[in-house]
């Protein structure tokens, strides 16, 4: 049976490219609204529209888009309408958003073009402020000392947008005003970079690989930021069969980021772990065929779609333990639909289940619940607990089972 080519991605990681306050003409907004409404009606995975009166939604929201009178206002109204469907992977993006570039990048199988300036943070907006939820390894925000939970107030005195604030300013210094819980307001300097968004996540995944010395044991760590193409699978396999091959155990981080394509990513964890050596006229090459050591997988509310399939497989097969918080429950197969030159619609087009279990709205629960604290920081509570549990298991502590 041929495997379906599904796109299952979702998180808020916005890269803005033009002024979000740009005006929208009433005729244009009506035409765009109608195209979004019709595309949703014709492609949404459930013909009954999840029980929603979709014609009634047109009546409720069409005039609101005209009254919005701005690009950002139009997008807000459209996304309010789409939220009535109560389904993951349902959103309208314009060229203020990373997803606009990411969807085009994915469907064209391109990881080089569509480059945009950014600082490597993910998060969401609360009012006018942006709350940081995750920080890419080795990215500008990481190097500048930005932390999860920081509220970015402005950039050089202007409203913060995660890419528009940095348009044309790659490798220059900009000033961010931050509000940090318990520490008050401060100003920091950061240097944006210009990258394809998929490439940014791929480089962060590669840079994440490291080894912890814990209780006399060597514990490997790798953060799989997304699963949007095979380069991420190859990066993980290279780390697990190369630099991390001789570790005693592994912490695999699936927190935050994007989903992607769920197939074959877990293979390296189930293949026979054989030490391969070849000698060709004195040129010796050695590598491992798989990674068979004990593992703990970190999950949280930002673990979405294809990553939830990954977590489900680990739990179902008892290959390792899941530690952290229940995943997002965002598990529908999605597709992307161009609406205009500068807008894109993401819709769930396929309902999914695993072994008869529908994860949408439910997620995958951890074996060891651990609340988040200082995520990705030096005192990351979930990572610290994972290292502790895995080390105790490796050192023979009773009552701890890590396959």
Secondary structure, DSSP 8 states (H G I E B T S, - for coil): ------BB---------S-TT----HHHHHHHHHHHHHHHHHH-S-TTGGG--HHHHHHHHHHHHHHH-SHHHHHHHHHHHHHTT--SS-EEEETTSHHHHHHHHHHTT-SSSSEEEE-SEEEEEETTEEEEEEE-TTSHHHHHT--TT-EEEEETTEE--TTGGGTT-TTSEEEEEEEETTTEEEEEEEE-EEEEHHHHHHHHHHHH-EEEEETTEEEEEEE---BSSHHHHHHHHHHHHTTTTT-SEEEEE--SS--B--SSTTHHHHS---EEEEEETTEEEEEES---SEEEEEE-TT--THHHHHHHHHHHHTSSEEEES------EEEEEEEEETTEEEEEEEEE--BTTB--TTT----SEE----STTSTT-HHHHHHHHHHHHHHTT-TT----
